[in-house]
Amino acid sequence: MYQDLDISLDVVELVNKCEKECLEEFNKIDGMCTKNSLKVLSSFKKNEITESCFNETTGYGYNDLGRDKIECIFKDVLESEDALVRGQFISGSHALNICFFALLRPGDLLLSISGKPYDTLDEVIGIKENSSSLKSFGINYDQIELINDDFNYQKIEEYLKKHQVKVIEIQRSKGYSTRKSLSIEKLEKVIKLIKNIDRNIIVMVDNCYCEFVSSQEPTAVGADIIVGSLIKNLGGGVAPNGAYIAGRHDLVKLCAERLTLPGEGREVGPTLGINKQILQGIYMAPNAVASSLKTAVLTSKVLEELGYEVEPRYNENRVDIVQNIIFKDPEKLIEFTRGIQQGSAIDSNAVVEAWDMPGYKDKVVMASGSFIQGSSIELSCDGPIREPYIAYMQGSLTYPYGKLGLMKAVERLLHNK
């Protein structure tokens, strides 16, 4: 049955054995999928989505009915006052960049309370010199590290009483760090602390990889504005590009005017035929996220069975779709990643190599045999070539494809074929 993929019987038996031990976790994931599917379907009905919403606009993009209804759906499912959902966003990092420059002015202070953000934001913030960075515009930056995978509540309180902070940035997912991702419960606790000290501080959350993993999003527990990518969870593997910003109406308006231009903001921006794909993407998103989570759970169980350290463990509470495998060996990291590429639908014959990737300071090894370039909701695996040599695996549009990709990666790891 698995001969066409050149997968050995011992690998098949191992994965099938582990799968049986994951059934309880799979049932929990299915329950969450149903809850989030209900949320999406209710919004489609409330907003009376019709076939006419698929129509495209060109040029300025005035009076785009589908675009406006898409933003109403995102507003509903994210429990926010407003949302901006556009194909003009190149990536989640681009949307974060727009958000920073929309909310901050020269002399303002940006504070990250989840440690250093993704490497791709180093030049945006000015951690790494760039003449277009926030720093080059006189915007100051500071950060407070997490302690024991949680916020340093005491240090945050002390800092806010001594400094006038304009925006607090929180990155929920771990990025290329070794910490755990941050739960809704932890977010709610720290946001209450912040707002008790100064209600004017804008709490901005990078929500990438986390949507639909839980029954609530950060905007439901007090976040002022959140950002995410459409080639991750909420695009469902269908949206070809784009991102969203959601939250308070006044803040979303500022972001719209930064994306386009003051005075026109969200009223312009042609959709060029993308509406149907975005609508279909968010419709499929709860199921795509559930498939990704099941793939992550199985991966965690199998790799732990093989003696590797994993985070989270297969039966731990999950906050995002990312699964860490700590190899402590660069060659094993590369071999596992090559296996994921071989088990993919697109470019399965490509040989993955570590390379210098724009925005990252270390060489990165990356497998992404996806229909949409760089899509993280499709099965992918990547990691920087630095100690402790962690593979960050995420995605899979369907669980069976995720299971097969995992089998091929384990085959490569064990038998180098």
Protein Blocks (a to p, Z undefined) as FASTA:
>chain_A
ZZmnopafklmmmmmmmmmmmmmmmmmmmmmmmmmmmmmmmmmmmnopafklmpccehjo
pailklmmmmmmmmmmnopabdcddfklmbfklmmmmmmmmmpcehiacddfebjadfkl
mmmnomagcfkbmklnopacdddddeehiacfklmmmmmmmpccfbdcddfbgmjafbdc
ddfklmmmmmmmmmmmommbccdddfehkgokbmbdfklnopabdcddfklmmnnomagg
dcddeddfklmmmmmmmmmoghklmmgccekhpmmmmmmmmmmmmmmmmmmmmmmmmmmm
mmmmnopacdddfkbccfbfcdcddekpaklmmmmmmmmmmmpmbhklbccdddddehia
bdcddddddfbghiakbccdddddddehiaddeejjbfklmmmmmmmmmmmmmnoZZ
